[in-house]
Amino acid sequence: MRLVSVIGASSPVEREEEIAEELGEMLAREGLVLVCGGGSGVMAAACRGARRAGGLTLGILPTPDRSFANEDVQIAVPTGLGAARNRLVALTGEAVVAVGGRYGTLSEIAFALDAGRPVCSIGGWREVEGVRAVSSAREALEFVLNALGLSHRTSLAGGCV
């Protein structure tokens, strides 16, 4: 089981939600487990896409209970750590994809880079040293598969990749 963290704002712009949902679906079709902070916005959109494609979603929650989790989180891990849970989100995935985001996302990027995780970004924080800028969910998927040394499970004819 290979895990990929998808990070981003809890109140993103509409296009970021669309990208996150598409990315979640693509990751699931490749058999990858989606890890996120479990909340709204980018996290909820990515989980929605992954669930629609039959994928597994893991939410690492900042709260001590499961009520924070969005409806598409299948495995909720309540931590009670608040923003400190960002480190867990960043390090649980073998690769990290940022979709937009603000300072919480930046902290997750920093934790991931510090731990040697490959990181790409669609939108914000593309200028951070060590972050690979990509322009679409498809490019992010290619980055993840290459970083993990995987080949596509889905066919080009299927329209996913």
GUDREN-423871 format. One record per residue: x, y, z of N, C-alpha, C in turn; residue number from 1. Coordinates in steps of 0.02 Angstrom, whole numbers, plus 50000, padded with zeros to 5 digits. Example, Ala and Ser with C-alpha at 12.3 -4.5 7.8 and 13.67 -1.06 7.14 Angstrom:
2
     nX     nY     nZ    caX    caY    caZ     cX     cY     cZ  num
  50660  49716  50390  50615  49775  50390  50660  49835  50390    1
  50642  49888  50354  50684  49947  50357  50645  50002  50394    2
This chain:
161
     nX     nY     nZ    caX    caY    caZ     cX     cY     cZ  num
  50042  49942  50000  50000  50000  50000  50044  50062  50000    1
  50036  50105  49950  50076  50166  49944  50032  50226  49960    2
  50058  50272  50001  50020  50329  50025  50046  50394  49996    3
  50001  50438  49977  50018  50504  49950  49979  50557  49988    4
  50014  50607  50014  49981  50661  50050  49961  50716  50001    5
  49898  50737  50006  49873  50794  49967  49856  50848  50018    6
  49887  50906  50009  49880  50961  50056  49855  51023  50020    7
  49825  51068  50058  49800  51130  50029  49752  51165  50077    8
  49725  51219  50055  49684  51262  50098  49616  51231  50114    9
  49591  51247  50174  49524  51226  50194  49471  51271  50161   10
  49492  51329  50137  49446  51372  50101  49479  51395  50036   11
  49486  51349  49989  49522  51364  49926  49477  51400  49876   12
  49508  51423  49822  49469  51450  49767  49439  51390  49729   13
  49386  51403  49691  49349  51350  49658  49394  51305  49615   14
  49438  51334  49576  49480  51295  49531  49524  51246  49570   15
  49547  51266  49629  49588  51221  49670  49548  51161  49693   16
  49485  51170  49710  49443  51113  49729  49434  51065  49671   17
  49423  51092  49611  49415  51050  49551  49478  51009  49539   18
  49535  51041  49544  49599  51007  49533  49609  50952  49586   19
  49594  50969  49649  49603  50920  49703  49558  50860  49694   20
  49496  50871  49672  49450  50815  49662  49475  50771  49604   21
  49498  50802  49551  49525  50763  49495  49587  50724  49516   22
  49630  50756  49555  49690  50722  49579  49673  50663  49624   23
  49626  50672  49670  49606  50618  49713  49581  50558  49673   24
  49542  50571  49622  49517  50517  49579  49574  50482  49543   25
  49620  50520  49516  49677  50490  49480  49721  50448  49526   26
  49734  50473  49586  49775  50436  49634  49742  50369  49651   27
  49676  50372  49663  49640  50311  49680  49642  50260  49622   28
  49635  50284  49562  49636  50239  49504  49704  50205  49496   29
  49755  50236  49523  49822  50206  49521  49834  50161  49582   30
  49784  50154  49625  49791  50111  49683  49827  50143  49742   31
  49834  50210  49741  49869  50245  49794  49819  50267  49848   32
  49841  50265  49910  49800  50288  49966  49809  50362  49975   33
  49754  50399  49981  49756  50471  49989  49759  50489  50064   34
  49808  50528  50083  49816  50552  50151  49804  50627  50150   35
  49768  50653  50199  49758  50725  50204  49743  50743  50276   36
  49729  50806  50287  49712  50831  50354  49641  50816  50374   37
  49601  50789  50327  49534  50765  50343  49479  50816  50345   38
  49495  50880  50334  49444  50932  50339  49411  50951  50274   39
  49395  51015  50268  49358  51042  50211  49405  51066  50155   40
  49376  51095  50104  49414  51125  50050  49451  51074  50007   41
  49516  51086  49998  49557  51041  49957  49555  50970  49984   42
  49556  50963  50050  49555  50897  50081  49491  50860  50064   43
  49434  50893  50071  49369  50861  50057  49363  50845  49982   44
  49386  50891  49940  49381  50880  49868  49423  50820  49846   45
  49484  50816  49872  49528  50759  49855  49498  50693  49879   46
  49470  50693  49939  49438  50633  49966  49377  50614  49924   47
  49338  50663  49904  49279  50650  49863  49298  50616  49798   48
  49350  50641  49764  49373  50611  49702  49399  50541  49712   49
  49437  50531  49766  49465  50465  49780  49410  50414  49795   50
  49362  50434  49835  49307  50388  49852  49266  50371  49790   51
  49254  50420  49747  49215  50408  49686  49249  50355  49643   52
  49315  50353  49645  49353  50304  49605  49367  50240  49643   53
  49338  50233  49702  49347  50171  49740  49410  50169  49781   54
  49441  50227  49793  49504  50230  49830  49494  50233  49905   55
  49549  50229  49941  49550  50231  50014  49575  50300  50036   56
  49541  50329  50086  49560  50396  50110  49575  50393  50185   57
  49627  50428  50205  49650  50431  50274  49655  50504  50293   58
  49619  50524  50345  49621  50592  50370  49654  50596  50438   59
  49707  50635  50444  49741  50646  50507  49715  50711  50535   60
  49672  50706  50585  49633  50763  50609  49669  50803  50663   61
  49657  50869  50664  49687  50911  50716  49649  50905  50782   62
  49589  50879  50781  49545  50875  50839  49552  50809  50876   63
  49528  50807  50939  49531  50744  50976  49473  50696  50961   64
  49428  50716  50916  49372  50673  50898  49363  50672  50823   65
  49320  50627  50799  49311  50617  50728  49263  50667  50694   66
  49232  50709  50732  49181  50754  50704  49209  50804  50654   67
  49274  50817  50655  49306  50863  50608  49311  50834  50538   68
  49311  50768  50532  49324  50735  50468  49269  50749  50417   69
  49290  50759  50355  49241  50766  50301  49208  50698  50287   70
  49152  50699  50253  49113  50638  50243  49147  50584  50201   71
  49200  50602  50166  49234  50553  50124  49298  50526  50154   72
  49312  50544  50216  49369  50514  50252  49346  50445  50276   73
  49381  50394  50255  49363  50326  50276  49398  50306  50341   74
  49461  50325  50347  49498  50312  50409  49516  50379  50439   75
  49486  50394  50496  49499  50457  50531  49544  50444  50591   76
  49597  50484  50595  49644  50479  50650  49640  50543  50691   77
  49601  50544  50744  49596  50604  50785  49659  50611  50828   78
  49692  50669  50823  49755  50678  50859  49751  50726  50918   79
  49707  50775  50914  49706  50826  50966  49767  50871  50965   80
  49804  50870  50910  49867  50907  50906  49860  50976  50874   81
  49801  50994  50850  49793  51058  50816  49838  51059  50754   82
  49868  51117  50741  49910  51125  50682  49973  51082  50684   83
  49992  51057  50743  50051  51013  50748  50040  50949  50709   84
  49977  50932  50694  49964  50872  50655  49989  50879  50583   85
  50006  50940  50562  50031  50951  50494  50093  50909  50481   86
  50134  50900  50532  50194  50859  50523  50175  50787  50508   87
  50125  50761  50541  50102  50693  50529  50075  50685  50458   88
  50036  50734  50436  50009  50732  50368  50066  50730  50318   89
  50114  50773  50327  50170  50778  50280  50213  50715  50278   90
  50222  50683  50335  50267  50626  50338  50233  50559  50326   91
  50167  50557  50328  50132  50494  50316  50135  50474  50243   92
  50130  50523  50199  50134  50509  50127  50207  50499  50106   93
  50216  50457  50056  50283  50447  50028  50300  50502  49979   94
  50250  50537  49956  50257  50596  49913  50202  50644  49934   95
  50212  50709  49919  50164  50760  49939  50146  50803  49879   96
  50081  50816  49872  50056  50861  49820  50019  50918  49855   97
  50042  50979  49843  50008  51039  49870  49964  51067  49815   98
  49902  51082  49833  49856  51115  49787  49839  51182  49818   99
  49871  51235  49793  49861  51301  49823  49885  51301  49895  100
  49848  51334  49937  49862  51333  50009  49891  51397  50037  101
  49891  51398  50102  49916  51456  50139  49973  51434  50185  102
  49978  51464  50244  50035  51450  50287  50035  51380  50317  103
  49977  51352  50329  49975  51282  50353  50003  51235  50301  104
  49987  51249  50238  50014  51210  50182  50089  51219  50178  105
  50112  51280  50187  50184  51293  50185  50219  51254  50240  106
  50189  51250  50299  50221  51211  50353  50226  51137  50334  107
  50174  51111  50303  50175  51041  50281  50229  51030  50228  108
  50235  51077  50182  50287  51073  50131  50356  51072  50164  109
  50367  51116  50212  50432  51119  50247  50447  51053  50283  110
  50398  51026  50318  50408  50962  50352  50425  50906  50302  111
  50389  50905  50247  50401  50853  50196  50470  50859  50166  112
  50489  50919  50147  50556  50929  50117  50611  50912  50166  113
  50601  50933  50229  50651  50919  50281  50661  50844  50290  114
  50608  50806  50280  50612  50733  50287  50631  50697  50223  115
  50644  50736  50170  50666  50706  50107  50609  50681  50063  116
  50548  50701  50078  50492  50680  50036  50490  50721  49972  117
  50474  50690  49916  50465  50729  49854  50400  50769  49858  118
  50404  50833  49837  50347  50878  49842  50336  50914  49776  119
  50274  50916  49754  50256  50957  49696  50198  51002  49716  120
  50190  51056  49679  50138  51104  49695  50102  51129  49633  121
  50036  51130  49638  49994  51160  49587  49968  51225  49617  122
  49991  51281  49591  49969  51345  49619  50021  51373  49667  123
  50001  51385  49728  50043  51418  49778  50106  51381  49797  124
  50153  51418  49825  50215  51392  49853  50260  51357  49802  125
  50253  51374  49739  50294  51345  49686  50366  51369  49688  126
  50377  51425  49720  50444  51455  49721  50488  51427  49776  127
  50461  51386  49820  50499  51358  49875  50551  51309  49847  128
  50614  51319  49869  50667  51275  49845  50652  51203  49862  129
  50657  51159  49812  50644  51088  49822  50574  51067  49800  130
  50531  51115  49787  50463  51100  49765  50460  51102  49689  131
  50433  51050  49659  50425  51047  49586  50358  51079  49568  132
  50359  51130  49527  50298  51162  49503  50267  51121  49448  133
  50203  51106  49455  50164  51071  49404  50101  51112  49391  134
  50070  51101  49333  50014  51144  49315  49946  51109  49314  135
  49945  51043  49328  49881  51007  49324  49883  50945  49369  136
  49824  50917  49380  49820  50854  49417  49858  50799  49381  137
  49853  50799  49316  49888  50748  49276  49964  50753  49285  138
  49991  50813  49284  50063  50822  49295  50083  50803  49366  139
  50039  50817  49414  50053  50798  49483  50055  50722  49490  140
  50008  50688  49457  50008  50615  49458  50073  50588  49428  141
  50094  50615  49371  50157  50593  49340  50215  50603  49388  142
  50217  50660  49422  50269  50674  49471  50270  50621  49526  143
  50211  50607  49553  50205  50558  49607  50228  50489  49584  144
  50203  50467  49527  50221  50400  49502  50296  50395  49490  145
  50326  50447  49461  50398  50446  49450  50436  50446  49515  146
  50414  50488  49562  50448  50493  49627  50446  50427  49665  147
  50392  50389  49657  50385  50325  49692  50410  50266  49651  148
  50433  50280  49591  50459  50226  49548  50404  50179  49524  149
  50345  50206  49512  50288  50166  49490  50271  50180  49417  150
  50239  50132  49386  50212  50143  49319  50136  50146  49325  151
  50104  50171  49274  50032  50179  49274  49996  50111  49277  152
  49944  50108  49318  49901  50050  49319  49843  50058  49271  153
  49824  50122  49260  49768  50136  49216  49793  50146  49145  154
  49750  50134  49097  49771  50141  49027  49761  50212  49001  155
  49800  50230  48953  49792  50295  48921  49723  50301  48889  156
  49698  50245  48864  49632  50246  48832  49577  50260  48882  157
  49589  50245  48946  49539  50257  48997  49531  50330  49014  158
  49574  50372  48989  49567  50443  48998  49594  50470  49064  159
  49621  50427  49106  49645  50450  49171  49713  50482  49165  160
  49756  50452  49126  49825  50478  49121  49846  50489  49050  161
